[in-house]
């Protein structure tokens, strides 16, 4: 999906979360930023760490990290954490 989105929006610059391609939902075209699933991001992190660590890591190091105005946004989809 990432490659398709990049081709569709050629000429735009996106901040891509490496290793989280499976969590990608789409593009918020008003701001031209990528949208990632919070649930899927945490599930990806859970492959390498327990759920509590994955949740903490996600919120401390990804969700709340400020990069710049082009940083991705997150959809809090079906959270059970």
Biopython code that builds the backbone (N, CA, C, O; Angstrom):
import numpy as np
from Bio.PDB.StructureBuilder import StructureBuilder

atoms = [
    (1, "UNK", "N", (0.819, -1.192, 0.000)),
    (1, "UNK", "CA", (0.000, 0.000, 0.000)),
    (1, "UNK", "C", (0.866, 1.261, 0.000)),
    (1, "UNK", "O", (0.521, 2.251, -0.645)),
    (2, "UNK", "N", (1.977, 1.228, 0.714)),
    (2, "UNK", "CA", (2.837, 2.407, 0.809)),
    (2, "UNK", "C", (3.286, 2.859, -0.572)),
    (2, "UNK", "O", (3.194, 4.041, -0.904)),
    (3, "UNK", "N", (3.768, 1.925, -1.372)),
    (3, "UNK", "CA", (4.258, 2.284, -2.704)),
    (3, "UNK", "C", (3.152, 2.894, -3.552)),
    (3, "UNK", "O", (3.384, 3.856, -4.283)),
    (4, "UNK", "N", (1.951, 2.338, -3.455)),
    (4, "UNK", "CA", (0.819, 2.863, -4.213)),
    (4, "UNK", "C", (0.493, 4.291, -3.791)),
    (4, "UNK", "O", (0.224, 5.144, -4.637)),
    (5, "UNK", "N", (0.516, 4.554, -2.480)),
    (5, "UNK", "CA", (0.230, 5.904, -1.986)),
    (5, "UNK", "C", (1.296, 6.890, -2.429)),
    (5, "UNK", "O", (0.985, 8.022, -2.798)),
    (6, "UNK", "N", (2.552, 6.466, -2.393)),
    (6, "UNK", "CA", (3.639, 7.345, -2.819)),
    (6, "UNK", "C", (3.526, 7.676, -4.302)),
    (6, "UNK", "O", (3.773, 8.810, -4.712)),
    (7, "UNK", "N", (3.151, 6.680, -5.106)),
    (7, "UNK", "CA", (2.978, 6.921, -6.542)),
    (7, "UNK", "C", (1.787, 7.841, -6.803)),
    (7, "UNK", "O", (1.866, 8.746, -7.634)),
    (8, "UNK", "N", (0.685, 7.608, -6.091)),
    (8, "UNK", "CA", (-0.514, 8.430, -6.273)),
    (8, "UNK", "C", (-0.266, 9.885, -5.887)),
    (8, "UNK", "O", (-0.812, 10.800, -6.503)),
    (9, "UNK", "N", (0.553, 10.089, -4.875)),
    (9, "UNK", "CA", (0.828, 11.438, -4.367)),
    (9, "UNK", "C", (2.263, 11.854, -4.675)),
    (9, "UNK", "O", (2.940, 12.476, -3.857)),
    (10, "UNK", "N", (2.700, 11.496, -5.867)),
    (10, "UNK", "CA", (4.054, 11.811, -6.294)),
    (10, "UNK", "C", (4.307, 13.316, -6.184)),
    (10, "UNK", "O", (3.455, 14.132, -6.538)),
    (11, "UNK", "N", (5.476, 13.658, -5.696)),
    (11, "UNK", "CA", (5.834, 15.058, -5.530)),
    (11, "UNK", "C", (5.607, 15.564, -4.121)),
    (11, "UNK", "O", (6.068, 16.650, -3.769)),
    (12, "UNK", "N", (4.894, 14.779, -3.299)),
    (12, "UNK", "CA", (4.678, 15.134, -1.902)),
    (12, "UNK", "C", (5.697, 14.408, -1.033)),
    (12, "UNK", "O", (6.142, 13.308, -1.361)),
    (13, "UNK", "N", (6.052, 15.026, 0.056)),
    (13, "UNK", "CA", (6.988, 14.434, 0.998)),
    (13, "UNK", "C", (6.219, 13.915, 2.206)),
    (13, "UNK", "O", (5.400, 14.626, 2.788)),
    (14, "UNK", "N", (6.492, 12.671, 2.572)),
    (14, "UNK", "CA", (5.841, 12.057, 3.721)),
    (14, "UNK", "C", (6.889, 11.563, 4.707)),
    (14, "UNK", "O", (7.992, 11.180, 4.317)),
    (15, "UNK", "N", (6.540, 11.575, 5.974)),
    (15, "UNK", "CA", (7.365, 10.921, 6.985)),
    (15, "UNK", "C", (6.819, 9.505, 7.112)),
    (15, "UNK", "O", (5.654, 9.302, 7.456)),
    (16, "UNK", "N", (7.675, 8.535, 6.832)),
    (16, "UNK", "CA", (7.282, 7.130, 6.817)),
    (16, "UNK", "C", (7.836, 6.454, 8.063)),
    (16, "UNK", "O", (9.023, 6.572, 8.364)),
    (17, "UNK", "N", (6.978, 5.750, 8.782)),
    (17, "UNK", "CA", (7.401, 4.998, 9.958)),
    (17, "UNK", "C", (7.941, 3.650, 9.490)),
    (17, "UNK", "O", (7.179, 2.760, 9.111)),
    (18, "UNK", "N", (9.241, 3.516, 9.520)),
    (18, "UNK", "CA", (9.881, 2.297, 9.041)),
    (18, "UNK", "C", (9.473, 1.099, 9.892)),
    (18, "UNK", "O", (9.515, 1.154, 11.121)),
    (19, "UNK", "N", (9.081, 0.028, 9.231)),
    (19, "UNK", "CA", (8.671, -1.176, 9.922)),
    (19, "UNK", "C", (7.191, -1.233, 10.254)),
    (19, "UNK", "O", (6.717, -2.209, 10.833)),
    (20, "UNK", "N", (6.463, -0.188, 9.888)),
    (20, "UNK", "CA", (5.041, -0.115, 10.215)),
    (20, "UNK", "C", (4.162, -0.053, 8.960)),
    (20, "UNK", "O", (3.048, 0.469, 9.012)),
    (21, "UNK", "N", (4.644, -0.571, 7.860)),
    (21, "UNK", "CA", (3.871, -0.536, 6.609)),
    (21, "UNK", "C", (2.513, -1.223, 6.760)),
    (21, "UNK", "O", (1.526, -0.780, 6.173)),
    (22, "UNK", "N", (2.460, -2.300, 7.543)),
    (22, "UNK", "CA", (1.198, -3.024, 7.728)),
    (22, "UNK", "C", (0.180, -2.229, 8.543)),
    (22, "UNK", "O", (-1.000, -2.581, 8.567)),
    (23, "UNK", "N", (0.615, -1.180, 9.200)),
    (23, "UNK", "CA", (-0.284, -0.346, 10.003)),
    (23, "UNK", "C", (-0.775, 0.875, 9.226)),
    (23, "UNK", "O", (-1.578, 1.653, 9.740)),
    (24, "UNK", "N", (-0.306, 1.045, 8.017)),
    (24, "UNK", "CA", (-0.671, 2.203, 7.207)),
    (24, "UNK", "C", (-2.112, 2.103, 6.735)),
    (24, "UNK", "O", (-2.522, 1.085, 6.176)),
    (25, "UNK", "N", (-2.878, 3.163, 6.961)),
    (25, "UNK", "CA", (-4.288, 3.202, 6.555)),
    (25, "UNK", "C", (-4.520, 4.035, 5.308)),
    (25, "UNK", "O", (-5.397, 3.716, 4.506)),
    (26, "UNK", "N", (-3.741, 5.107, 5.132)),
    (26, "UNK", "CA", (-3.948, 5.978, 3.985)),
    (26, "UNK", "C", (-3.288, 7.323, 4.170)),
    (26, "UNK", "O", (-2.331, 7.470, 4.930)),
    (27, "UNK", "N", (-3.821, 8.310, 3.454)),
    (27, "UNK", "CA", (-3.279, 9.671, 3.472)),
    (27, "UNK", "C", (-4.386, 10.641, 3.872)),
    (27, "UNK", "O", (-5.500, 10.580, 3.351)),
    (28, "UNK", "N", (-4.069, 11.526, 4.795)),
    (28, "UNK", "CA", (-4.963, 12.636, 5.126)),
    (28, "UNK", "C", (-4.613, 13.740, 4.134)),
    (28, "UNK", "O", (-3.635, 14.467, 4.312)),
    (29, "UNK", "N", (-5.419, 13.851, 3.099)),
    (29, "UNK", "CA", (-5.056, 14.700, 1.964)),
    (29, "UNK", "C", (-5.104, 16.185, 2.264)),
    (29, "UNK", "O", (-4.440, 16.967, 1.584)),
    (30, "UNK", "N", (-5.871, 16.597, 3.262)),
    (30, "UNK", "CA", (-5.919, 18.021, 3.594)),
    (30, "UNK", "C", (-4.540, 18.520, 4.047)),
    (30, "UNK", "O", (-4.140, 19.640, 3.727)),
    (31, "UNK", "N", (-3.825, 17.677, 4.793)),
    (31, "UNK", "CA", (-2.493, 18.054, 5.276)),
    (31, "UNK", "C", (-1.381, 17.280, 4.579)),
    (31, "UNK", "O", (-0.201, 17.557, 4.795)),
    (32, "UNK", "N", (-1.754, 16.306, 3.740)),
    (32, "UNK", "CA", (-0.809, 15.444, 3.032)),
    (32, "UNK", "C", (0.152, 14.755, 4.003)),
    (32, "UNK", "O", (1.373, 14.851, 3.875)),
    (33, "UNK", "N", (-0.437, 14.062, 4.971)),
    (33, "UNK", "CA", (0.340, 13.259, 5.925)),
    (33, "UNK", "C", (-0.233, 11.838, 5.927)),
    (33, "UNK", "O", (-1.402, 11.626, 5.606)),
    (34, "UNK", "N", (0.603, 10.886, 6.291)),
    (34, "UNK", "CA", (0.165, 9.495, 6.354)),
    (34, "UNK", "C", (-0.652, 9.242, 7.610)),
    (34, "UNK", "O", (-0.456, 9.889, 8.638)),
    (35, "UNK", "N", (-1.570, 8.293, 7.507)),
    (35, "UNK", "CA", (-2.403, 7.879, 8.635)),
    (35, "UNK", "C", (-2.054, 6.436, 8.969)),
    (35, "UNK", "O", (-2.054, 5.566, 8.097)),
    (36, "UNK", "N", (-1.758, 6.195, 10.235)),
    (36, "UNK", "CA", (-1.443, 4.849, 10.701)),
    (36, "UNK", "C", (-2.462, 4.413, 11.738)),
    (36, "UNK", "O", (-3.019, 5.239, 12.461)),
    (37, "UNK", "N", (-2.702, 3.105, 11.808)),
    (37, "UNK", "CA", (-3.576, 2.512, 12.810)),
    (37, "UNK", "C", (-2.802, 2.351, 14.113)),
    (37, "UNK", "O", (-1.763, 1.692, 14.149)),
    (38, "UNK", "N", (-3.310, 2.955, 15.179)),
    (38, "UNK", "CA", (-2.679, 2.804, 16.492)),
    (38, "UNK", "C", (-2.662, 1.338, 16.898)),
    (38, "UNK", "O", (-1.640, 0.826, 17.355)),
    (39, "UNK", "N", (-3.777, 0.674, 16.733)),
    (39, "UNK", "CA", (-3.888, -0.738, 17.117)),
    (39, "UNK", "C", (-2.858, -1.591, 16.381)),
    (39, "UNK", "O", (-2.177, -2.412, 16.997)),
    (40, "UNK", "N", (-2.742, -1.404, 15.088)),
    (40, "UNK", "CA", (-1.798, -2.202, 14.301)),
    (40, "UNK", "C", (-0.349, -1.865, 14.648)),
    (40, "UNK", "O", (0.505, -2.752, 14.657)),
    (41, "UNK", "N", (-0.064, -0.595, 14.933)),
    (41, "UNK", "CA", (1.296, -0.221, 15.349)),
    (41, "UNK", "C", (1.676, -0.958, 16.629)),
    (41, "UNK", "O", (2.780, -1.490, 16.743)),
    (42, "UNK", "N", (0.763, -0.986, 17.584)),
    (42, "UNK", "CA", (1.031, -1.665, 18.854)),
    (42, "UNK", "C", (1.175, -3.169, 18.621)),
    (42, "UNK", "O", (2.041, -3.804, 19.222)),
    (43, "UNK", "N", (0.348, -3.737, 17.767)),
    (43, "UNK", "CA", (0.470, -5.165, 17.458)),
    (43, "UNK", "C", (1.823, -5.484, 16.831)),
    (43, "UNK", "O", (2.406, -6.528, 17.124)),
    (44, "UNK", "N", (2.321, -4.612, 15.986)),
    (44, "UNK", "CA", (3.646, -4.810, 15.386)),
    (44, "UNK", "C", (4.716, -4.782, 16.472)),
    (44, "UNK", "O", (5.617, -5.620, 16.477)),
    (45, "UNK", "N", (4.624, -3.828, 17.388)),
    (45, "UNK", "CA", (5.591, -3.750, 18.480)),
    (45, "UNK", "C", (5.516, -4.973, 19.392)),
    (45, "UNK", "O", (6.527, -5.388, 19.957)),
    (46, "UNK", "N", (4.324, -5.550, 19.537)),
    (46, "UNK", "CA", (4.133, -6.700, 20.407)),
    (46, "UNK", "C", (4.835, -7.956, 19.882)),
    (46, "UNK", "O", (4.944, -8.942, 20.610)),
    (47, "UNK", "N", (5.301, -7.939, 18.664)),
    (47, "UNK", "CA", (6.072, -9.072, 18.139)),
    (47, "UNK", "C", (7.412, -9.194, 18.863)),
    (47, "UNK", "O", (7.998, -10.274, 18.935)),
    (48, "UNK", "N", (7.889, -8.060, 19.401)),
    (48, "UNK", "CA", (9.208, -8.033, 20.045)),
    (48, "UNK", "C", (9.173, -7.699, 21.525)),
    (48, "UNK", "O", (10.221, -7.693, 22.170)),
    (49, "UNK", "N", (7.996, -7.420, 22.087)),
    (49, "UNK", "CA", (7.916, -7.035, 23.493)),
    (49, "UNK", "C", (6.522, -7.319, 24.036)),
    (49, "UNK", "O", (5.566, -7.442, 23.270)),
    (50, "UNK", "N", (6.408, -7.421, 25.353)),
    (50, "UNK", "CA", (5.089, -7.629, 25.959)),
    (50, "UNK", "C", (4.173, -6.432, 25.702)),
    (50, "UNK", "O", (4.633, -5.331, 25.400)),
    (51, "UNK", "N", (2.870, -6.674, 25.828)),
    (51, "UNK", "CA", (1.873, -5.644, 25.515)),
    (51, "UNK", "C", (2.087, -4.350, 26.292)),
    (51, "UNK", "O", (1.993, -3.267, 25.712)),
    (52, "UNK", "N", (2.371, -4.436, 27.581)),
    (52, "UNK", "CA", (2.539, -3.207, 28.370)),
    (52, "UNK", "C", (3.724, -2.395, 27.874)),
    (52, "UNK", "O", (3.648, -1.168, 27.811)),
    (53, "UNK", "N", (4.805, -3.054, 27.524)),
    (53, "UNK", "CA", (5.971, -2.342, 26.988)),
    (53, "UNK", "C", (5.667, -1.766, 25.605)),
    (53, "UNK", "O", (6.093, -0.658, 25.280)),
    (54, "UNK", "N", (4.928, -2.525, 24.798)),
    (54, "UNK", "CA", (4.590, -2.065, 23.449)),
    (54, "UNK", "C", (3.728, -0.808, 23.499)),
    (54, "UNK", "O", (3.950, 0.141, 22.746)),
    (55, "UNK", "N", (2.741, -0.814, 24.395)),
    (55, "UNK", "CA", (1.861, 0.351, 24.543)),
    (55, "UNK", "C", (2.665, 1.555, 25.022)),
    (55, "UNK", "O", (2.550, 2.644, 24.460)),
    (56, "UNK", "N", (3.475, 1.362, 26.057)),
    (56, "UNK", "CA", (4.297, 2.465, 26.572)),
    (56, "UNK", "C", (5.247, 2.986, 25.502)),
    (56, "UNK", "O", (5.365, 4.196, 25.309)),
    (57, "UNK", "N", (5.917, 2.081, 24.813)),
    (57, "UNK", "CA", (6.871, 2.488, 23.782)),
    (57, "UNK", "C", (6.157, 3.281, 22.683)),
    (57, "UNK", "O", (6.640, 4.329, 22.253)),
    (58, "UNK", "N", (5.018, 2.778, 22.239)),
    (58, "UNK", "CA", (4.290, 3.459, 21.171)),
    (58, "UNK", "C", (3.922, 4.888, 21.562)),
    (58, "UNK", "O", (4.195, 5.831, 20.820)),
    (59, "UNK", "N", (3.300, 5.039, 22.733)),
    (59, "UNK", "CA", (2.838, 6.374, 23.127)),
    (59, "UNK", "C", (3.984, 7.324, 23.467)),
    (59, "UNK", "O", (3.896, 8.518, 23.181)),
    (60, "UNK", "N", (5.043, 6.821, 24.066)),
    (60, "UNK", "CA", (6.163, 7.685, 24.436)),
    (60, "UNK", "C", (7.061, 8.045, 23.258)),
    (60, "UNK", "O", (7.533, 9.178, 23.158)),
    (61, "UNK", "N", (7.296, 7.087, 22.368)),
    (61, "UNK", "CA", (8.315, 7.279, 21.336)),
    (61, "UNK", "C", (7.791, 7.482, 19.924)),
    (61, "UNK", "O", (8.538, 7.917, 19.048)),
    (62, "UNK", "N", (6.537, 7.179, 19.690)),
    (62, "UNK", "CA", (5.999, 7.311, 18.336)),
    (62, "UNK", "C", (4.836, 8.300, 18.319)),
    (62, "UNK", "O", (4.897, 9.325, 17.640)),
    (63, "UNK", "N", (3.798, 7.995, 19.055)),
    (63, "UNK", "CA", (2.578, 8.800, 19.056)),
    (63, "UNK", "C", (2.843, 10.238, 19.502)),
    (63, "UNK", "O", (2.363, 11.177, 18.868)),
    (64, "UNK", "N", (3.583, 10.416, 20.561)),
    (64, "UNK", "CA", (3.831, 11.750, 21.115)),
    (64, "UNK", "C", (5.128, 12.395, 20.639)),
    (64, "UNK", "O", (5.486, 13.481, 21.095)),
    (65, "UNK", "N", (5.820, 11.743, 19.740)),
    (65, "UNK", "CA", (7.061, 12.319, 19.216)),
    (65, "UNK", "C", (6.718, 13.425, 18.226)),
    (65, "UNK", "O", (5.909, 13.222, 17.321)),
    (66, "UNK", "N", (7.322, 14.578, 18.392)),
    (66, "UNK", "CA", (7.102, 15.661, 17.429)),
    (66, "UNK", "C", (8.279, 15.696, 16.469)),
    (66, "UNK", "O", (9.431, 15.843, 16.877)),
    (67, "UNK", "N", (7.972, 15.560, 15.206)),
    (67, "UNK", "CA", (9.013, 15.596, 14.181)),
    (67, "UNK", "C", (8.919, 16.932, 13.451)),
    (67, "UNK", "O", (9.838, 17.749, 13.505)),
    (68, "UNK", "N", (7.821, 17.137, 12.785)),
    (68, "UNK", "CA", (7.509, 18.425, 12.157)),
    (68, "UNK", "C", (6.058, 18.383, 11.673)),
    (68, "UNK", "O", (5.316, 17.465, 12.023)),
    (69, "UNK", "N", (5.660, 19.349, 10.888)),
    (69, "UNK", "CA", (4.267, 19.442, 10.457)),
    (69, "UNK", "C", (3.842, 18.311, 9.521)),
    (69, "UNK", "O", (2.648, 18.132, 9.283)),
    (70, "UNK", "N", (4.775, 17.561, 8.999)),
    (70, "UNK", "CA", (4.461, 16.461, 8.088)),
    (70, "UNK", "C", (4.421, 15.113, 8.805)),
    (70, "UNK", "O", (4.334, 14.069, 8.157)),
    (71, "UNK", "N", (4.485, 15.129, 10.138)),
    (71, "UNK", "CA", (4.492, 13.862, 10.862)),
    (71, "UNK", "C", (3.161, 13.143, 10.682)),
    (71, "UNK", "O", (2.123, 13.779, 10.495)),
    (72, "UNK", "N", (3.198, 11.818, 10.741)),
    (72, "UNK", "CA", (1.971, 11.040, 10.556)),
    (72, "UNK", "C", (0.956, 11.301, 11.663)),
    (72, "UNK", "O", (1.292, 11.783, 12.745)),
    (73, "UNK", "N", (-0.291, 10.967, 11.357)),
    (73, "UNK", "CA", (-1.334, 10.998, 12.374)),
    (73, "UNK", "C", (-1.779, 9.556, 12.621)),
    (73, "UNK", "O", (-1.509, 8.663, 11.817)),
    (74, "UNK", "N", (-2.458, 9.347, 13.734)),
    (74, "UNK", "CA", (-2.835, 7.999, 14.134)),
    (74, "UNK", "C", (-4.327, 7.902, 14.356)),
    (74, "UNK", "O", (-4.943, 8.794, 14.939)),
    (75, "UNK", "N", (-4.900, 6.814, 13.887)),
    (75, "UNK", "CA", (-6.300, 6.505, 14.072)),
    (75, "UNK", "C", (-6.398, 5.562, 15.260)),
    (75, "UNK", "O", (-5.866, 4.453, 15.218)),
    (76, "UNK", "N", (-7.073, 5.992, 16.318)),
    (76, "UNK", "CA", (-7.247, 5.156, 17.514)),
    (76, "UNK", "C", (-8.390, 4.181, 17.269)),
    (76, "UNK", "O", (-9.495, 4.355, 17.783)),
    (77, "UNK", "N", (-8.112, 3.176, 16.494)),
    (77, "UNK", "CA", (-9.109, 2.219, 16.045)),
    (77, "UNK", "C", (-9.233, 0.997, 16.964)),
    (77, "UNK", "O", (-8.265, 0.269, 17.186)),
    (78, "UNK", "N", (-10.422, 0.795, 17.480)),
    (78, "UNK", "CA", (-10.733, -0.395, 18.276)),
    (78, "UNK", "C", (-9.723, -0.685, 19.375)),
    (78, "UNK", "O", (-9.321, -1.833, 19.559)),
    (79, "UNK", "N", (-9.318, 0.321, 20.089)),
    (79, "UNK", "CA", (-8.321, 0.114, 21.145)),
    (79, "UNK", "C", (-8.904, -0.647, 22.317)),
    (79, "UNK", "O", (-10.002, -0.351, 22.788)),
    (80, "UNK", "N", (-8.174, -1.604, 22.765)),
    (80, "UNK", "CA", (-8.554, -2.386, 23.950)),
    (80, "UNK", "C", (-7.427, -2.328, 24.975)),
    (80, "UNK", "O", (-7.406, -3.115, 25.921)),
    (81, "UNK", "N", (-6.486, -1.394, 24.790)),
    (81, "UNK", "CA", (-5.300, -1.347, 25.643)),
    (81, "UNK", "C", (-5.475, -0.331, 26.738)),
    (81, "UNK", "O", (-4.576, -0.149, 27.559)),
]
sb = StructureBuilder()
sb.init_structure("model")
sb.init_model(0)
sb.init_chain("A")
sb.init_seg("    ")
for serial, (resi, resn, name, xyz) in enumerate(atoms, 1):
    if name == "N":
        sb.init_residue(resn, " ", resi, " ")
    sb.init_atom(name, np.array(xyz, "f"), 0.0, 1.0, " ", f" {name:<3s}", serial, name[0])
structure = sb.get_structure()
